[in-house]
């Protein structure tokens, strides 16, 4: 994991970037406009987690599309819907942590996000 170089201690800047990062493409806005020059421990932590959850949404969407076009099945549709529901619940938990200003990992994927994106 990256050391705390170039971090500031402004909590409100980090909290704002953390919250915005959970809203899909706004992750890029949070990273480049709000965060790039004002790194905080909180914003770094939450940006990594939100990036992973957004990547997982895309992967599940693409995989679901491909699989359901090859094997059209109501049961498989329910499986992918359940995966989306799990991701949504994890996303809500992460967003609540960002709103509260906590560095609390998301269930199942939180710790992995910190190791997958050390350069953020």
C-alpha positions in Angstrom: 0.0 0.0 0.0 1.2 3.5 -0.7 2.7 5.6 2.0 1.1 8.8 3.2 3.1 11.1 0.9 1.4 14.3 -0.3 -1.6 13.8 2.0 -3.4 16.8 3.6 -5.4 16.7 6.7 -8.5 18.6 5.4 -11.3 16.3 6.4 -14.1 18.1 4.4 -12.2 18.0 1.1 -11.6 14.3 1.6 -15.1 13.6 2.6 -16.6 15.4 -0.4 -14.3 13.5 -2.8 -15.2 10.3 -1.1 -18.9 10.8 -1.5 -18.8 11.9 -5.1 -16.6 8.9 -6.0 -19.4 6.5 -5.4 -21.5 7.8 -8.2 -20.3 6.0 -11.3 -18.6 8.2 -13.9 -18.3 11.0 -11.3 -15.4 8.9 -9.9 -13.3 10.6 -12.6 -14.5 14.0 -11.5 -13.7 13.2 -7.9 -10.2 12.0 -8.8 -9.1 14.7 -11.2 -11.0 17.8 -10.1 -11.5 17.4 -6.3 -8.8 15.0 -5.2 -5.6 15.1 -7.4 -4.0 18.0 -5.5 -5.7 17.5 -2.1 -5.1 13.9 -1.1 -6.4 12.7 2.2 -6.3 9.2 3.8 -10.1 9.1 3.7 -10.4 10.1 0.0 -7.7 7.7 -1.1 -9.3 4.8 0.8 -12.8 5.5 -0.5 -11.7 6.2 -4.1 -10.0 2.8 -4.3 -13.2 1.1 -3.0 -15.5 3.0 -5.3 -13.3 2.2 -8.3 -13.5 -1.5 -7.6 -17.3 -1.5 -7.1 -17.7 0.4 -10.4 -15.5 -2.1 -12.2 -17.5 -5.0 -10.8 -20.8 -3.4 -12.0 -19.4 -3.2 -15.5 -18.0 -6.8 -15.4 -21.3 -8.2 -14.1 -23.2 -6.2 -16.8 -21.0 -7.4 -19.6 -20.9 -11.0 -18.4 -24.7 -11.0 -17.9 -25.3 -9.7 -21.4 -23.0 -12.3 -23.0 -24.3 -15.3 -21.0 -28.0 -14.4 -21.4 -27.6 -13.9 -25.2 -26.0 -17.3 -25.5 -28.2 -19.1 -23.0 -31.5 -17.2 -22.6 -32.8 -18.4 -19.3 -35.0 -16.8 -16.6 -33.0 -18.6 -13.9 -29.8 -17.0 -15.2 -31.5 -13.7 -15.3 -32.3 -14.1 -11.6 -28.7 -15.0 -10.9 -27.4 -11.8 -12.5 -30.1 -9.8 -10.8 -29.0 -11.2 -7.5 -25.4 -10.3 -8.2 -26.5 -6.7 -9.0 -28.5 -6.6 -5.7 -25.4 -7.8 -3.8 -23.3 -5.2 -5.5 -25.9 -2.5 -4.7 -26.0 -3.4 -1.0 -22.2 -3.3 -0.9 -22.3 0.1 -2.7 -24.7 1.4 -0.1 -22.5 0.3 2.7 -19.5 2.0 1.1 -21.5 5.2 0.5 -22.6 5.3 4.1 -19.0 4.9 5.2 -18.0 7.8 3.0 -20.8 10.0 4.3 -19.8 9.2 7.9 -16.1 9.9 7.1 -15.1 6.4 8.1 -12.4 4.2 6.6 -14.5 1.1 6.9 -13.9 -1.6 4.2 -16.9 -2.8 2.1 -17.9 -6.4 2.8 -16.2 -9.0 0.5 -14.2 -6.6 -1.6 -13.0 -3.7 0.6 -9.5 -5.0 1.5 -8.9 -6.3 -2.0 -9.5 -2.8 -3.4 -6.7 -1.4 -1.2 -4.2 -3.8 -2.6 -5.4 -3.7 -6.3 -5.0 0.1 -6.7 -2.0 1.2 -4.7 -1.2 4.1 -7.1 -4.4 6.0 -6.4 
